[in-house]
Amino acid sequence: MARQDGVDLEAAHCEVILLLRNYYLEYRIAPALRVLKRKLGERLGPEKASTRYLYELFPFGPSKQACRYAGLPRPTGCV
C-alpha cells in the first residue's frame, strides 16, 4: 500500500504503525489524531507528537493513512 502511495516506509513510520497496533489491541478502537499525538508524546517524546511531524510521514492524513498501513479500521470521526 505504501509503495502505491509513493511512500517509502522507514523506522519513523514503523514506530507510529506499531503504536497504533498496540493501542488498538488494548482499547479495540483506532485512536483519533489528538489521542495519537498524545500517545506519541508519551512514548516517543514531544518532538514526535506534532501534527506537522505526522503529516510529513503520512501526507494523505496521519490517522487515515497510518491506520490503513497498520491494518486497522478508520478512527472514529475520520472523514
C-alpha positions as CSV (number, residue, x, y, z in Angstrom):
1,M,0.0,0.0,0.0
2,A,2.8,2.4,0.9
3,R,4.5,1.8,-2.4
4,Q,1.3,2.5,-4.3
5,D,1.0,5.8,-2.3
6,G,4.6,6.7,-3.2
7,V,5.8,6.4,0.5
8,D,9.0,4.6,1.5
9,L,8.4,3.2,4.9
10,E,11.2,4.0,7.3
11,A,11.7,3.4,11.0
12,A,9.7,6.5,11.9
13,H,6.7,5.2,10.1
14,C,7.0,1.8,11.8
15,E,7.1,3.5,15.2
16,V,3.8,5.1,14.5
17,I,2.3,1.9,13.0
18,L,3.4,-0.2,15.9
19,L,2.0,2.3,18.4
20,L,-1.4,2.2,16.5
21,R,-1.5,-1.5,16.6
22,N,-0.7,-1.7,20.3
23,Y,-3.3,1.0,21.1
24,Y,-5.9,-1.0,19.1
25,L,-5.0,-4.2,20.9
26,E,-5.5,-2.5,24.2
27,Y,-8.7,-0.5,23.5
28,R,-10.2,-2.2,20.4
29,I,-10.6,1.2,18.7
30,A,-8.3,3.2,16.4
31,P,-7.2,6.4,18.1
32,A,-8.2,9.8,16.8
33,L,-5.4,12.2,15.8
34,R,-5.5,14.0,19.1
35,V,-5.1,10.7,21.0
36,L,-2.4,9.5,18.6
37,K,-0.4,12.7,19.2
38,R,-0.7,12.3,23.0
39,K,0.4,8.7,22.9
40,L,3.4,9.5,20.6
41,G,4.4,12.2,23.0
42,E,4.3,9.8,26.0
43,R,6.2,7.0,24.3
44,L,8.5,8.7,21.7
45,G,9.0,12.2,23.0
46,P,7.3,15.6,22.4
47,E,9.2,16.3,19.1
48,K,7.2,13.4,17.5
49,A,3.9,14.5,19.0
50,S,3.0,17.1,16.4
51,T,0.6,17.3,13.6
52,R,3.3,18.6,11.3
53,Y,5.6,15.5,12.0
54,L,2.7,13.1,11.4
55,Y,1.8,14.8,8.1
56,E,5.4,14.6,7.0
57,L,5.2,10.8,7.5
58,F,1.7,10.3,6.2
59,P,0.8,13.1,3.8
60,F,-2.6,11.7,2.9
61,G,-3.8,12.2,6.5
62,P,-2.0,10.7,9.5
63,S,-4.9,8.9,11.1
64,K,-6.5,7.5,8.0
65,Q,-3.3,6.6,6.1
66,A,-1.4,5.2,9.2
67,C,-4.3,3.1,10.3
68,R,-4.6,1.7,6.8
69,Y,-1.0,0.7,6.8
70,A,-1.4,-0.8,10.3
71,G,-4.4,-2.9,9.0
72,L,-6.8,-1.1,11.3
73,P,-10.2,0.5,10.7
74,R,-10.5,4.2,10.3
75,P,-10.6,6.1,13.5
76,T,-14.0,7.3,14.8
77,G,-14.7,10.7,13.3
78,C,-12.2,10.4,10.5
79,V,-13.6,11.6,7.1
